[in-house]
């Protein structure tokens, strides 16, 4: 087992073939696949990729980037490469190796010493990475690379699992009532699964930008790049919509992965909002989960009110902050504590 460090976009590109081979072996989640990370790397000046190899085979990848702690605090930290429009920050690991062994190899790499003075900040780790970084069993503390971990930015993660408690009858009745009201004038069509449609994706992204403000995912300047990315994932992409008089009034863009529908970007228009077309669309999706081949809907990040009614599994989540053991003066630990206290 040998670790490797690649810095910069061009160095990142050299990992394409072994990265894709590894993601296929482990059937990786979309948020850590090469094409997804490639788009993220294009936004960054210097992607930092730690990888572990067994002979010529890549068995683990952790993509990072250096950035300021916040807009007001310029202290540098290491964080996951995939910050923009990414709901799970992951480490790609072969199922035949232990993640703790890979982390140990990565953090012990002599070339990594230049980054050891910086905290490691992962805002939205997936369960595997969170456990690995927070557990003493990883051996991180014994290596002396990180002295301790802190937790911040707590939030509630919601899913709907068909094997758990059923949704409340009054919630389902209300969705059906709203659907009848919406359909009264006629000319309404509901598509719980829609064929790949770039125009629908455009409408969903534009609607999200109007509602929540534009970002790296939704802004027009990056639309060609984002559309190309979703085209790569079209086999696992889920699209749904409601049309009224031929115009979209609700839509969803997400992914189907390992029997789970990742409820990624749901939107509605102003038209018909009083009838809650987004809830009507979600109810139709839930009623057809078996046809979609899924047993779970993962509502991903966010504390939107509808999730409490349409989920039956709640789990607390948080970000993780790994404190460096070396390279700190008296002031830096105080600033880190202050920042953590403000981001609980």
C-alpha positions in Angstrom: 0.0 0.0 0.0 1.6 3.3 -1.2 0.1 6.8 -0.9 0.4 9.5 -3.6 -0.2 13.3 -3.7 -1.3 15.1 -6.8 -1.7 18.9 -6.9 -3.2 21.0 -9.6 -5.8 20.6 -12.3 -3.5 19.0 -14.8 -2.3 16.5 -12.2 -5.9 15.8 -11.3 -6.7 14.9 -14.9 -3.9 12.2 -15.0 -6.0 10.2 -12.4 -9.0 9.8 -14.8 -8.6 6.2 -15.8 -7.6 4.7 -12.4 -10.3 6.9 -10.7 -13.0 5.7 -13.1 -11.9 2.1 -12.7 -12.2 2.4 -8.9 -15.6 4.1 -9.0 -16.9 1.3 -11.2 -15.5 -1.4 -8.9 -17.3 0.0 -5.9 -20.4 1.4 -7.7 -19.7 4.8 -6.3 -22.2 7.5 -5.4 -22.5 10.3 -8.0 -20.9 12.9 -5.7 -17.4 11.3 -5.7 -17.2 10.1 -9.3 -14.5 11.5 -11.5 -16.7 13.5 -13.8 -18.5 15.2 -10.8 -15.1 16.0 -9.2 -13.7 17.2 -12.5 -16.4 19.9 -12.6 -15.6 20.8 -9.0 -11.8 20.9 -9.8 -12.4 23.3 -12.7 -13.8 25.8 -10.1 -10.6 25.5 -8.0 -7.1 26.8 -8.6 -5.3 23.9 -7.0 -7.1 20.7 -6.3 -5.2 18.5 -3.8 -5.8 14.7 -4.4 -4.6 12.1 -1.9 -4.7 8.6 -3.3 -3.6 5.1 -2.2 -2.3 2.4 -4.5 -1.8 -1.3 -4.4 0.8 -1.9 -7.1 -0.7 -0.3 -10.2 -4.3 -0.3 -8.9 -5.8 2.7 -7.2 -7.7 1.7 -4.0 -8.6 5.0 -2.4 -9.0 8.7 -3.3 -9.7 11.7 -1.1 -9.9 15.0 -3.1 -9.2 18.1 -1.1 -8.6 21.8 -1.7 -7.1 24.6 0.4 -9.3 27.6 1.1 -9.8 30.4 3.7 -11.7 29.4 6.8 -14.4 31.9 6.0 -15.0 35.1 4.1 -13.9 37.1 7.1 -11.2 34.8 8.4 -8.4 34.2 6.0 -6.7 31.4 7.9 -6.2 28.5 5.5 -7.9 25.2 5.9 -8.1 22.0 3.9 -11.6 21.0 2.9 -13.3 18.5 0.5 -12.9 19.4 -3.2 -16.7 18.9 -3.7 -18.3 21.8 -1.9 -20.4 23.3 -4.6 -23.8 21.6 -5.1 -22.6 18.4 -3.4 -24.7 16.9 -0.6 -22.4 14.1 0.5 -18.6 14.6 0.7 -17.1 11.2 0.3 -13.8 9.3 0.2 -13.6 6.8 -2.6 -12.4 3.5 -1.1 -12.1 0.0 -2.4 -14.4 -2.3 -0.5 -11.5 -4.8 0.1 -9.4 -2.3 2.2 -9.9 -0.5 5.5 -10.5 3.2 5.2 -8.5 3.8 8.4 -5.4 2.2 6.7 -5.9 4.4 3.7 -6.2 7.5 5.8 -3.1 6.6 7.8 -1.1 6.1 4.5 -2.4 9.4 3.2 -1.7 11.5 6.3 1.8 9.9 6.7 2.9 10.7 3.2 6.0 12.9 3.4 4.7 15.2 0.6 1.6 15.9 2.8 3.8 17.6 5.5 3.3 21.0 3.7 -0.4 20.8 4.6 -0.2 19.4 8.2 -0.4 22.9 9.8 -3.9 23.4 8.4 -7.1 22.1 9.9 -9.2 19.6 8.0 -12.7 20.9 7.6 -15.4 18.6 6.1 -18.9 20.3 6.2 -21.0 17.5 4.9 -19.2 14.1 5.3 -21.0 11.0 4.4 -21.4 8.3 7.1 -18.2 6.4 6.2 -15.9 9.5 6.1 -17.5 10.9 9.3 -17.0 7.7 11.2 -13.4 7.4 9.9 -12.4 10.9 10.9 -14.2 11.0 14.2 -13.2 7.6 15.4 -10.0 7.1 17.3 -9.8 3.7 15.6 -8.5 5.4 12.5 -5.2 6.0 14.2 -5.2 9.7 13.2 -4.4 10.9 16.7 -1.6 8.4 17.1 0.0 9.7 13.9 0.1 13.1 15.5 -1.3 14.7 12.3 -4.5 15.9 14.0 -4.8 16.4 17.7 -8.6 16.3 18.1 -11.9 16.7 16.3 -14.7 19.1 16.8 -18.3 19.0 15.5 -20.2 21.9 14.1 -23.1 23.0 11.8 -25.6 20.5 13.2 -28.7 19.7 11.2 -31.4 17.1 10.8 -31.2 14.6 8.0 -34.5 13.1 6.8 -35.4 10.1 4.6 -38.5 8.2 3.7 -38.0 4.4 4.0 -40.9 2.2 2.8 -40.0 -0.5 5.4 -40.5 2.0 8.3 -43.6 3.7 9.6 -46.1 4.7 7.0 -46.8 8.4 6.2 -49.6 9.9 8.1 -53.0 9.4 6.5 -53.9 13.1 6.8 -50.8 14.1 4.9 -51.7 11.8 2.1 -55.3 13.0 2.1 -54.3 16.6 1.9 -52.0 15.9 -1.1 -54.8 14.2 -2.9 -57.2 17.1 -2.1 -54.7 19.6 -3.5 -54.2 17.5 -6.6 -58.0 17.4 -7.3 -58.1 21.2 -6.9 -55.1 21.7 -9.2 -56.7 19.4 -11.8 -60.2 21.0 -11.7 -59.5 23.4 -14.6 -58.1 20.6 -16.7 -54.9 20.6 -18.9 -52.7 19.2 -16.0 -50.3 16.3 -16.5 -48.2 14.7 -13.8 -45.1 12.8 -14.7 -43.6 10.9 -11.7 -40.8 9.8 -14.0 -39.9 11.8 -17.1 -37.5 11.0 -19.9 -34.2 12.8 -20.1 -35.0 16.4 -21.2 -32.4 19.2 -21.3 -35.2 21.7 -21.4 -36.8 20.4 -18.2 -33.4 20.5 -16.5 -32.9 24.1 -17.7 -36.3 25.0 -16.2 -35.6 23.3 -12.9 -32.2 25.1 -12.6 -33.6 28.5 -13.6 -36.5 28.1 -11.2 -34.1 27.2 -8.4 -32.1 30.3 -9.1 -35.1 32.5 -9.1 -36.3 31.1 -5.8 -33.1 30.7 -3.9 -30.6 32.9 -5.8 -28.1 31.6 -8.3 -25.1 29.5 -7.5 -22.5 27.4 -9.2 -25.2 24.8 -10.1 -27.9 27.2 -11.3 -26.1 30.2 -12.8 -26.4 30.6 -16.5 -22.6 31.1 -17.0 -21.9 27.5 -16.0 -25.0 26.0 -17.6 -23.3 24.2 -20.5 -20.9 22.6 -18.1 -23.6 21.5 -15.7 -25.8 20.2 -18.5 -22.9 18.2 -19.8 -22.4 16.7 -16.4 -26.0 15.6 -16.0 -25.8 14.1 -19.5 -23.0 11.9 -18.3 -25.3 10.7 -15.4 -28.4 10.3 -17.5 -28.7 6.6 -16.8 -29.1 7.3 -13.1 -30.8 10.6 -13.4 -34.4 11.0 -12.2 -36.6 13.7 -13.6 -40.2 14.4 -12.7 -42.6 17.3 -13.4 -46.1 18.7 -13.5 -47.4 20.6 -16.5 -50.3 22.9 -16.6 -51.5 24.2 -20.0 -48.2 22.8 -21.4 -46.0 24.8 -19.0 -43.9 23.4 -16.2 -45.2 24.3 -12.7 -43.2 21.7 -10.7 -40.1 19.7 -11.3 -37.5 17.4 -9.7 -33.9 16.6 -10.7 -32.2 13.9 -8.7 -30.4 10.6 -8.8 -31.3 6.9 -8.3 -28.5 5.1 -6.6 -28.5 1.7 -4.9 -32.3 1.6 -4.4 -32.5 5.2 -3.1 -33.9 8.2 -4.8 -31.7 11.2 -4.0 -34.2 14.1 -3.9 -31.7 16.7 -5.2 -33.4 19.7 -6.7 -37.2 20.0 -6.3 -38.8 23.3 -7.5 -42.1 24.9 -8.2 -43.2 27.9 -10.2 -45.4 30.7 -8.9 -48.3 29.4 -11.0 -50.5 27.2 -8.9 -48.3 27.4 -5.8 -51.4 27.7 -3.6 -52.1 24.1 -4.5 -48.6 23.0 -3.6 -47.6 21.3 -6.8 -44.3 20.3 -5.3 -46.1 18.2 -2.7 -48.4 16.7 -5.3 -45.4 15.7 -7.4 -43.6 14.2 -4.4 -46.7 12.2 -3.4 -46.9 10.8 -7.0 -43.3 9.8 -6.8 -43.8 8.0 -3.5 -46.8 6.2 -4.8 -44.6 4.9 -7.7 -41.5 4.0 -5.8 -41.8 0.4 -6.6 -41.9 1.1 -10.3 -38.8 3.3 -9.9 -37.0 0.4 -8.2 -36.4 2.4 -5.0 -37.2 1.7 -1.4 -35.9 5.0 0.1 -36.1 8.7 -0.7 -33.1 10.6 0.7 -34.1 14.3 1.1 -30.4 15.2 1.4 -29.4 18.5 3.0 -31.7 21.3 4.2 -34.4 21.8 6.8 -37.4 22.5 4.6 -40.7 22.1 6.5 -42.2 19.5 4.1 -39.5 16.9 5.1 -41.1 16.5 8.5 -44.4 15.3 7.0 -42.9 13.3 4.1 -40.1 11.5 6.0 -40.0 8.7 8.6 -36.3 8.5 9.4 -34.6 11.4 11.1 -30.9 11.4 12.0 -28.7 14.2 13.4 -25.8 15.2 11.1 -22.9 17.6 11.5 -19.7 18.8 10.0 -16.3 17.7 11.3 -13.2 19.9 12.1 -9.9 18.1 12.6 -7.5 20.3 14.6 -3.8 20.2 13.5 -1.3 19.0 16.0 1.5 21.1 14.7 2.2 24.5 13.2 -0.1 26.5 15.6 0.7 29.7 17.4 -1.2 31.0 20.4 -3.8 32.9 18.3 -4.9 30.3 15.8 -6.5 27.8 18.3 -8.5 30.8 19.7 -9.7 31.8 16.3 -10.7 28.2 15.5 -12.7 27.9 18.8 -14.4 31.2 18.1 -15.4 30.1 14.6 -16.6 26.8 15.8 -18.7 28.4 18.6 -20.4 30.6 16.0 -21.2 27.7 13.6 -22.9 25.2 16.0 
